[in-house]
Amino acid sequence: AFALELPALKGGGFEGQASVQYARALLLAGRDQEAAQFSRNYWEHEGAGKWRHEIVRLLILSVRRMEDLDAFHALKAQLGREKAPAWLMRYYHRNGVVWALQDGRHDDAVSHLAKYAKRGLKGRLRLEADLWRGIIHHELGDQSAAVDAWMRVVQRDPNHYFGLVAREFI
C-alpha cells in the first residue's frame, strides 16, 4: 500500500522528481483522492521550482477525474494568486475544455478555450486551440464552423498529429 509521506526523500536531491513520480503512480493506480491529497500537500508545503509545477499538473488531473468542480475552481484561484506560468494556466484551461465537453457544459468549454487562447498561442498551441474550437462547434451543431476550424488545422499541419486528427474529424 502507498503511504502519503516519503520521509526518506526529505532533503534529498531527487525529492521533487520522486514526489512527482509517486503522485503519478497514485493517479495511474486510480487512487485519485490520494494523488490529489499528496499533490496538494507537496504543492503547498514542500515544492519549489519545476517539480512544484509538474505536481500541480497531476493535481489538476486528479481533481478533474474526481469531478470536483469546486476544487477545480479553487485551483484556478490559487494558481492566479501564485502567478503561475502561462503554460500551466493553459494546461488548467485545456483540462477545463475537456471536462466541460464531457459534461455537456458548452458555455464553460467556450470560456476555458478563450482563457486558454488568452495565454498566447503559437505553433502547435494554435493548432490545438483550433482543433478544440472545431469540436465545440461540432458539439453545438454548427458543422460549417467546425469544418472551417478543422480545415485551418489541416492546412497548417497536414501530416502531423493535430492535422491528422482534424482530417479524421472532417
Secondary structure, 3 states (H helix, E strand, C coil): CCCCCCHHHCCCCCHHHHHHHHHHHHHHCCCHHHHHHHHHHHHHHHCCHHHHHHHHHHHHHHHHHHCCHHHHHHHHHHHHHCCCCHHHHHHHHHHHHHHHHHHCCHHHHHHHHHHHHHCCCCCHHHHHHHHHHHHHHHHCCCHHHHHHHHHHHHHHCCCCHHHHHHHHHC
